[in-house]
Amino acid sequence: MYELGEGGSADEEKAAEFYKKAARQGDALANQRLASLYLRGAGVEKDMIKAAALFIVGDGENLSDSSQELLSIMKPEQKKRFGRSA
């Protein structure tokens, strides 16, 4: 809602706050959306490592298209940190 500006103007910082709260409660979709914000640096400081961790936590072993895309642009040493093949 805040990320997309539904019902008002977009506020990615506020969206990140809500996604963080939901992610702490185990919401997989919140993990993925928060990861997307970190990947773009939207409302949070850009951090590809946090983004990767959140995508993977949100996906478990069933990697979504977004996680596959992220892994495709990561360097081999970054992939190894998350137990993924280079």
PAKOLLUM-988103 format. One line per field, with one value per residue (C-alpha): residue in three letters; x, y, z. Coordinates in pm, whole numbers, always signed. Example, Ala and Ser with C-alpha at 12.3 -4.5 7.8 and 13.67 -1.06 7.14 Angstrom:
rest: ALA  SER
X: +1230  +1367
Y: -450  -106
Z: +780  +714
***
This chain:
rest: MET  TYR  GLU  LEU  GLY  GLU  GLY  GLY  SER  ALA  ASP  GLU  GLU  LYS  ALA  ALA  GLU  PHE  TYR  LYS  LYS  ALA  ALA  ARG  GLN  GLY  ASP  ALA  LEU  ALA  ASN  GLN  ARG  LEU  ALA  SER  LEU  TYR  LEU  ARG  GLY  ALA  GLY  VAL  GLU  LYS  ASP  MET  ILE  LYS  ALA  ALA  ALA  LEU  PHE  ILE  VAL  GLY  ASP  GLY  GLU  ASN  LEU  SER  ASP  SER  SER  GLN  GLU  LEU  LEU  SER  ILE  MET  LYS  PRO  GLU  GLN  LYS  LYS  ARG  PHE  GLY  ARG  SER  ALA
X: +0  +266  +516  +277  +112  -236  -470  -206  +153  +413  +627  +889  +1045  +712  +660  +998  +896  +577  +754  +1017  +747  +564  +888  +979  +645  +734  +552  +732  +580  +699  +1050  +1039  +903  +1155  +1429  +1314  +1343  +1699  +1789  +1674  +1772  +1413  +1325  +1629  +2001  +2081  +2224  +2244  +2357  +2053  +1834  +1976  +1933  +1572  +1485  +1629  +1461  +1133  +1163  +1303  +1429  +1173  +1344  +1110  +1182  +1306  +1553  +1673  +1727  +1919  +2139  +2212  +2377  +2566  +2936  +3040  +3186  +2858  +2661  +2886  +2797  +2439  +2515  +2424  +2635  +2858
Y: +0  +254  +124  +173  +490  +338  +587  +860  +925  +647  +627  +357  +424  +360  +54  -81  -35  -235  -506  -541  -590  -847  -1026  -1063  -1241  -1489  -1335  -1470  -1209  -930  -1078  -1070  -717  -590  -765  -583  -249  -333  -443  -108  +111  +229  +355  +180  +190  -23  -356  -653  -889  -809  -839  -1183  -1304  -1184  -1334  -1669  -1665  -1572  -1848  -2131  -2388  -2295  -2001  -1754  -1578  -1273  -1480  -1656  -1317  -1188  -1497  -1456  -1116  -1213  -1287  -1648  -1551  -1382  -1694  -1912  -1702  -1821  -2183  -2151  -2290  -2054
Z: +0  +105  -148  -439  -313  -297  -134  -129  -223  -217  +95  +53  +395  +564  +343  +457  +822  +770  +568  +844  +1107  +895  +801  +1171  +1213  +938  +642  +332  +98  +328  +315  -66  -86  +169  -29  -340  -157  -45  -397  -541  -246  -222  +126  +271  +202  -103  +14  -221  +57  +273  -36  -117  +240  +253  -85  +20  +362  +199  -57  +151  -95  -363  -529  -696  -1023  -833  -632  -944  -1108  -808  -799  -1170  -1111  -795  -804  -727  -388  -293  -388  -173  +133  +92  +12  -354  -636  -830
***
